[in-house]
Amino acid sequence: MKYMMLLVSEAGAWESIPEAKQKEIFGRIGQWWGELNGKGKIVEGYQLQPVHTATTVKLNGGKPVVTDGPFAEAKETIGGYGVLNVANLDEAIAIAKSWPGGGKVELRPVVEREGM
């Protein structure tokens, strides 16, 4: 079973952390990610660029409108994601509990369809 693991933090929280501490956190995340990837538990994932780099496309009266920035102002932002390949929700929760990056982790089951 696959789960999307969304890595969420307070807007601006990362920028407030001293650079040396950021490097330490990235080191722990890299080790954590590598171990789970080696076991086949994380099958894909990426860190996302900061929210100010976002582009939003939404329909307005049936016509697409493109704007710079995120869809809405938010107190939280998604900093990255991973796709977990696990036996069940309990295993996904156990992985999420071990996330070394702080903030919170949202888990959602992935809809898997043949041919897609």
CORRAMO-V844105 format. One line per field, one symbol per residue. psi: psi as a letter, one per 30 degrees, with the letter a starting at -180 (. if undefined). burial: + if it has 24 or more other C-alpha atoms within 12 Angstrom, else -. A space follows every 50 residues. Layout:
psi->???
burial->???
//
This chain:
psi->kkkkjkjklkkfeeffkkeeeeeeeeeeeeeeeeeeeffgejflllklll ffflkkklkjhfkkkklkllelklflljfllljkjleleeeeeeeefgkg fablkkkkkkjkkkg.
burial->-++++++++----+--------------+---+--+----+++-+----- +-------------------------++++++++++-----+--++--+- +-+++++---------
//
